[in-house]
Each structure stands twice: as C-alpha cells, then as structure tokens.
Amino acid sequence: MIGCLCIHGFTGSPYEVEPLVDFLKKHTNWKIVVPTLPGHGGTLQLKGIKYKDWIKHAEEALKKLMETCETVYVIGFSMGGLIAAYLAVHYPVKKLVLLSAAAYYINPKQLAADIRKMVKDTFRGELKNNDLYLRYKRKIKDTPISATFQFRSLVSNIRPFLEKIEIPTFIVQGEADGIVPPKSAKYIYEKIGTEHKNIKYIKKSGHLICHCDENKELFTDILDFLSTETGTNLYKRSMNN
C-alpha cells in the first residue's frame, strides 16, 4: 500500500491542503493522513507549544503510516514543508513535495501590494469581503509572540538539513505569495542534495497555493511526479527564466 502524509503550515490547519488531499483521494487508493499540529486547527492554542512538538507530532503520524504502507510520500505546505524536509532526511520517505515551503518568509513587495489592496477595500467599505484580511486577522490576533519565535527557530534549525535530502523532490511556489518569497523555492532547489528535483512557479498564486485558480494543473503535476519513477516528465522551469 502507498501512504501519503500531508502537513499544513504555521497557524494553519488541514484546510490549507484540503483541495489537494481531495484530489489525491479521488484519483488514487492511497492512504492519506493529514495531522493537525499541536496548537493549530480551528482554534489556535499556541501558547507554550515548542517547535519540537510540531516535528514530533508529524514524526508520530509518519511512523504510524509506515506501519501499514510499504511506500510513503510526504507533502508539506509552508512551515509544513520544512517539517516534511526534516522527515525526508530521517525516515525512508520515497518522494517529497514542498509547497510554498518557508525556508524564507515574508515577501515585502507582495505583502505591500496586499496591504494596498486592503487599504483600498477599506475606503470602499469592502474590507469585510477581502479574503486575505478575513483569513489573517484572526491569526494575527491569536498568535502569541512566543509562537512566532518557535516558528523562526524551526526554520533556522531545519534549513541545514536541506542539503541532506537525497530523494526525488518537487518544489512549488506562488509568485504572488506575500508570506513566502519566491527566493525561498530557489534556495531550496539549489540547496537540496538530490539530483532528481523539479521546480514549478505559479504566477498568480498567493500563499494558499492549494486554493489557487490553477490548482487542478498543479495537482495533476504532483500526482504525475509521485506516480512515475522519478517524475522526469514533469514540466521543468529553468532557473534562468
């Protein structure tokens, strides 16, 4: 049996990868597991949670999946991408998919554009309809400074492991991401040790890449990558473009 572990991002929930999970369930008979990291989910309770708690929770989910699955893939979104990378180094994962993985965070240019749009919507009386504002205002309010520090600690502690990744890896990044800048994908692509690596940029996608308008094409690419021997028939974007 094939198993697939999907890991959401910081202050997030399984909702962030839900469209991809639904697609994989529809087109495969894989066993798919989407854990909710400690302190995350519908109600954020991050106070007192350490970054090692997030890693340990994902590890336990992976080990349990490996009890019944001979082949296991790991998909990680945002902070979950860093956790997925860590797992790929320490466990016999066959393939790795990194979605908007947060090796770097905050894209000043795109974030400024997002803020400008929020300001315009405020003056128009339409802020209540701004999806970005509605999604992140609660997160900002309910995220303690200590949790942000733990997130930064996780990133700094896991980045050195990237060069130890030796399995086929597919990296995906939205060019309109205001949280994780495109340079994060390039950094990961250049740092990881494997020669079997692909990178794809989605021009109009923001941070929630699984919810972007081009997600069906993206999901097909991910399934193609995971289903073929090395994913070599994927569309490869030159790093020089």
C-alpha positions in Angstrom: 0.0 0.0 0.0 1.1 3.6 -0.7 0.8 6.2 2.1 0.9 10.0 1.8 1.5 12.3 4.7 0.4 15.9 4.2 1.5 18.6 6.6 -0.1 22.1 6.9 1.6 25.4 7.8 2.2 27.7 10.8 -1.1 28.9 12.4 -2.9 26.8 9.8 -5.0 23.6 9.6 -5.7 20.7 7.2 -7.9 23.2 5.3 -4.7 24.6 3.7 -4.0 21.3 1.8 -7.6 20.0 1.7 -8.2 20.6 -2.1 -5.0 18.6 -2.9 -6.0 15.8 -0.4 -9.5 15.6 -2.0 -7.9 15.3 -5.5 -5.5 12.5 -4.4 -8.3 10.6 -2.7 -10.4 10.8 -5.9 -7.6 9.7 -8.2 -5.7 7.1 -6.1 -6.4 4.4 -3.5 -3.6 5.7 -1.3 -3.8 6.0 2.5 -3.6 9.8 3.1 -3.0 11.2 6.6 -3.3 15.0 7.4 -2.4 15.6 11.1 -3.3 18.8 12.9 -0.2 20.1 14.5 -0.3 20.9 18.3 -1.9 24.2 19.0 -3.3 24.5 15.4 -6.6 23.9 13.8 -9.9 25.8 14.0 -9.0 27.4 17.3 -5.4 28.4 17.8 -3.9 27.5 21.2 -0.2 28.1 20.6 0.9 29.4 23.9 3.5 27.1 25.5 3.9 25.0 22.3 7.5 24.3 21.2 8.6 23.8 17.6 9.9 20.3 18.5 6.3 19.4 19.5 5.2 20.1 15.8 8.1 18.0 14.5 7.4 15.2 16.9 3.7 15.1 16.1 4.4 14.8 12.4 7.0 12.1 13.1 4.5 10.1 15.0 2.0 10.4 12.2 4.6 9.3 9.7 5.7 6.3 11.8 2.1 5.1 12.2 1.6 5.4 8.4 4.7 3.4 7.8 3.3 0.5 9.9 0.8 -0.2 7.1 2.4 1.3 4.0 5.4 0.0 2.1 5.8 3.2 0.2 5.4 6.6 1.7 5.4 10.1 0.2 5.4 13.3 2.2 3.9 16.7 1.2 4.5 19.8 3.2 3.0 23.3 2.9 4.7 26.4 4.2 6.2 25.6 7.6 5.0 22.0 6.9 7.4 21.9 4.0 10.3 22.4 6.4 9.0 19.7 8.6 8.5 17.4 5.6 12.1 18.1 4.6 13.3 17.0 8.0 11.3 13.8 7.9 12.6 13.0 4.4 16.2 13.1 5.8 15.5 11.0 8.9 13.0 8.4 7.6 12.7 6.2 4.5 10.4 8.5 2.6 10.3 7.8 -1.2 9.4 11.2 -2.6 8.9 14.7 -1.3 6.7 17.6 -2.4 7.3 21.1 -1.0 4.5 23.7 -1.4 5.4 27.3 -0.6 8.0 25.9 1.8 9.1 28.5 4.3 12.9 28.4 4.1 12.5 32.2 3.9 9.4 34.1 5.0 7.7 37.5 4.3 7.8 38.8 0.7 7.9 42.6 1.3 7.0 43.6 -2.3 3.9 41.3 -2.5 2.9 42.0 1.1 2.9 45.7 0.4 0.7 45.1 -2.6 -1.7 43.1 -0.5 -1.8 45.8 2.2 -2.5 48.5 -0.5 -5.5 46.4 -1.7 -6.7 46.1 1.9 -6.5 49.9 2.3 -8.4 50.4 -1.0 -11.1 48.0 0.2 -11.3 49.8 3.5 -12.1 53.1 1.8 -14.6 51.4 -0.5 -16.3 49.8 2.6 -15.4 46.3 1.2 -12.8 45.1 3.7 -15.2 42.6 5.0 -15.1 40.9 1.6 -11.3 40.8 1.4 -10.3 37.1 1.7 -6.8 37.8 2.8 -7.9 40.2 5.6 -10.6 37.8 6.8 -8.2 34.8 6.9 -5.2 36.5 8.6 -6.8 39.0 11.1 -7.7 36.1 13.4 -4.3 34.5 13.1 -2.5 37.7 13.9 -4.8 38.3 16.9 -4.5 34.7 18.3 -0.7 34.1 17.6 1.5 34.9 20.6 5.0 36.3 20.0 6.4 33.1 21.6 4.8 31.0 18.8 6.4 33.2 16.1 9.7 32.7 17.8 9.2 29.0 17.8 8.4 29.1 14.1 11.6 31.1 13.4 13.6 28.6 15.5 12.1 25.7 13.4 13.1 27.3 10.2 16.7 28.1 11.3 17.2 24.6 12.8 15.8 22.6 9.8 17.4 24.6 6.9 20.8 22.9 7.4 19.2 19.6 6.7 18.1 20.5 3.2 21.5 19.6 1.7 21.0 16.1 3.1 17.8 15.4 1.1 18.6 12.6 -1.4 15.2 11.6 -2.7 13.2 13.0 -5.7 11.7 16.3 -4.7 9.1 18.6 -6.4 9.2 22.2 -5.3 6.2 24.6 -6.0 6.0 28.3 -5.3 3.4 31.0 -6.0 4.9 34.2 -7.5 2.3 36.4 -5.8 2.9 34.9 -2.3 3.1 37.6 0.3 4.2 35.3 3.1 6.9 33.1 1.5 9.0 34.9 -1.2 9.9 33.1 -4.5 13.6 33.2 -3.4 12.7 30.5 -0.9 11.9 28.0 -3.6 15.1 28.9 -5.5 17.1 28.5 -2.3 15.7 25.1 -1.6 16.2 23.9 -5.2 19.8 24.9 -5.0 20.5 23.6 -1.5 18.9 20.1 -1.6 21.3 17.3 -2.3 19.2 15.2 -4.7 19.7 15.4 -8.5 16.1 14.4 -9.0 14.4 17.7 -8.4 11.8 19.8 -10.2 10.6 23.3 -9.6 7.4 25.0 -10.7 6.3 28.6 -10.2 2.6 29.6 -10.4 2.4 33.2 -11.5 -0.9 34.3 -9.9 -0.9 32.1 -6.8 -0.7 33.7 -3.3 0.4 31.8 -0.3 -2.5 29.3 -0.1 -1.3 27.5 -3.2 -3.6 24.6 -3.0 -6.5 27.0 -3.3 -5.2 28.9 -6.3 -7.1 29.1 -9.6 -4.5 26.9 -11.3 -4.7 24.2 -8.7 -6.1 21.4 -10.9 -3.0 21.6 -13.2 -0.8 21.7 -10.1 -2.5 18.7 -8.6 -2.0 16.8 -11.8 1.7 17.6 -11.8 2.0 16.5 -8.2 0.2 13.2 -8.9 2.3 12.7 -12.0 5.5 13.3 -10.0 4.5 10.9 -7.3 3.2 8.2 -9.7 6.2 8.0 -12.1 9.6 6.6 -11.4 11.4 9.9 -11.0 8.8 12.4 -12.1 11.0 13.2 -15.1 8.1 14.0 -17.4 7.1 17.0 -15.3 7.2 20.4 -16.7 10.6 21.9 -15.6 11.1 25.6 -15.4 14.6 26.7 -16.0 16.2 28.5 -13.1 17.4 31.1 -15.6 13.9 32.1 -16.6 
